[in-house]
Amino acid sequence: MTEEKLLQRLYQLDTNTVSDALDFLELKGATFGLRPLWDCPKIVGIATTIQLGPKTDPRATLHPITPVIAETNSANRILVITGGLEGISSWGDLVANASQLKGIKGTILDGVSRDIEGSESIGYPVYGRGVTMISARNRVAQISSCEPIQVQGVTVNHNDYVIADRCGTVFVPAGRIEEVITLGEKIAARQDGMVKAIRAGRSVSEVMHDKEFAAIAVEKQK
């Protein structure tokens, strides 16, 4: 199945459902604390990974992240950034504008952003742990890109799939994406049925009984 089709199907789900699918498959991918930093829309895409760290070489003059933005030529990319310093910005409005012009869908930070109003004013989605006003300049450097990184205890590989919405951020291994989406679609359909059963008057204790969720695990085998 094409990347575009997979992303279309993933977009129809939400992070709760994808997290449940990962649970059933015993895969790690759901994170805690990486939420929208303004009232931004849900985003789905393919991860471009970036590792940051303390700046130790004063001769390094390129601002972190900018080389990756310059080299990006795909409209399905989401920047996934980790390794920033506590309380120091890993993102701002200048790189948001540059990313939007390159067609990048959004940014996920295991860190904090400054100038969040600037990202909001152009409609560029930013997810992360919080906001700050302290600049990364002369404090933070880019260590690597397109390599495996750790984000809130989850290993994220370059080209993994990403979904982020108001409940948070989930990463899906590229090699398991179709399996996760297919199971997610089954979970969503069953949960829609459970909502309808509750609203029709069926006992919520029956609808939410463990056996109902166990049935989903059985269905994933079919």
N, C-alpha and C positions, 0 to 999 in steps of 0.2 A: 504494500500500500504506500502511496506517495506521502511525503512529508506534509504537504498541504492538506491532504485528506485527514491525516492523523491529527493535525492541529485543529482542524474544523471539528472533529469529534471530541477532542479534549476540551475545546472551548464550551461545548454543550454541558460539560460536567462542572462541578465546583470542587474546591479543595477538600471539603468534608468527605465527599464521595471518593475522590482519588485517594485520600488518606485511608479510608476504609478498605479500598481495594488493595493498597499496599499492605495493610494489616493482614488481610486474608492470605496474601502471597508471601507473608513474612519477609517483606522488604522494607528497608529504611528509606525515608524520603521526606516525611512530614517534619516541619520545623516549628518551633515556638518563638514568638516575639518578633517575627519579620512581617510587619503589617504596613498598609499604605500610610505614607507620610503626608499625604493630603487626600481628599476624597476622590482618589483616582479610580479608573475602571479596572476590571479584571484584565489580566494579560496572560497569554499563553505564548510560548515560543521555545527556541532552542538556546541552550546556555552557551555563552562565551565566558569562560572563567578567567578571573584576574586575581592574583595574589599580591597584596600590599604588605609593607613592613616599614620599620623605622628607616629614615634616610640617614645613611652613614657616610656617603661620599659627597662632599660639597661640590664636586665637579659635575655631578649629575644635574642637568638643567631642564630636561624634559619633564613636564608635569605628568604625574602618574595617570594612567588610563588613556591619555590622548593618543598614544601610538596605536592602541587597539581600535579606538574609534575610527582613526584615519584608515585603517586597513579593512574595516568591515564593509562588506558589499552585499549583505543579505537582509531582506526585509523581515525575516523571521527571528532575528537575534534578540536575546535578552542578556544584558551584561550582568554577571553574577560576581560580586566583589567581596573579598574577605581580607582579614589581616590588618585592618586599619587600627590606629591607636585609640585608646579609650578617650572619648570626649573630643576627638579630632575629626574633622570632616573628611569623609571619603568621596563626597559628591557635592556638586554645586550647579548653579544655573548656566555657567559657560559650557561645561561638558554636556549638560542637558540639551542645550541648543544645538551643539555640534552633533550629538547622538540623534536627535530628531531629524536633522537634515540628512543624515545617513540612512534613515529609515529604521533605526533600532526601535524595538517595541517598548522598552522600559529597562529599569535597573533594579536589581535586588542587592541590597547592602547588608552584610553581616557587620553593621557599623552604623554611623550616623551621617546626616547630610546637613549642609548649610544652604542658605538661599532657597529654602523650599518654596517660597512664594514665586521665585523665578521659574522653577519647574512647573508649578501649578499654572502659572499664567500662560504657558505655551501648551498645557495639556499633556506634559510628559510624565508618565507614571514612575514613581519612585517608592519602593518598599524597603523598609529597614527597621532599625531598633530605636531610632529617635532622631532629634535634630540638635544642632549646635550652631555656634557662630564662628568657631575657631578654624582657621584655614589649615589645609594640609601642606601648604607651601613651606619648603625647607624642613618639614617634619616627617613627611611620608614619601616613600618611593615605591615604584612598581617592581616587584620581585620576579614575577613570571606571568605568562598568559597562556591560555589554551592547555593548561595542565590540571590534574586533579587537585581540588581544594577541599577544605573542611568548612562547612557552613552549619553552625549550630549542631555539631555532632554528626552531620550527614556528609558523606563523601559525594561530592558533585564533580562529575567528569565533563570536560568539554564535549558539547553536543548532546548532553542529557536534555530531557524535556522539562519545562518549567510551567507551573500554573500558580497564579497568585491572585487572591481576591480579598475581600474584607475580613475573612477569617485567618488569613495568613498565606504562607508560601510552601509549596510542595515540589519536590524534585523527583523525576521518574527516570530510572536508567534507560538509556536509548534502546538497549537490546531487549527490554521488557515492555516497551511502550504499548504495543498493540494488545498484548495480554492484559495489561493494567486497564486500558481503555475499555476493552470488551467486558471485563469483569465490572468496571465502574458503571457501565451502561446497564448491566443486570441489576446492580445494587440500586441504582437510581430508580429503575422501573419498579422494583419491589418496594422501595421506601415510598414511592408515590402511591402505591396500592395500600400501604400501611396507613398513610395519612387519610386516604379516602375511607378506609375501614373505621378509623377513629371518629371521623366526622359523621359517619353514618350511624354511630352509636355503639360500635363494638367496644368492649372493655379494653382500656389502654394496657392493663396488665397482661391481657392475652395477646394483644397486638405486639407488645414489646417483649414478650417472653423470649428467653434465650433460644428456644427451638426455632423461632421465626428467623433469627439471624443465622442459626446453624444451617437453615435451609439454603441460605445464600452460598455458604461454603460448599454445599452439595451441588448447587447449580453451576458453580464455577468449573466443575469437572466435566460438564456436558458440552 
